[in-house]
Amino acid sequence: MKNLQLVIDANLEHAQAEEWEDAPDMREMFIEDAVAAFRVMKQIEIGEHNFDFVAELDTSIREDILWAVGEDLGWDFVNFEMNFWSDDIEEAA
């Protein structure tokens, strides 16, 4: 799951960026986003396909996760296993 790992890595990198040195809430948000992506990856790996929590994530990380999974495992997985459809995912900018 190369693309999903990239989402995790990017969020952890953002959390450590100097620009957020005085903004602990932003650092925390990036860490929480990385944890959410990691949770999705682990659930896929162990075959636990309850992804209801993904719908409750902020739009940005939700879309990043869904795009990454779509690229890694195919859009049928996103549609039928995760129960997200194209109208749930905004087109990437």
Secondary structure, DSSP 8 states (H G I E B T S, - for coil): -HHHHHHHHHHHHHHT-GGGTT-HHHHHHHHHHHHHHHHHHHHHHHT----GGGGGS-HHHHHHHHHHHHHHH-HHIIIIIS---GGGS----
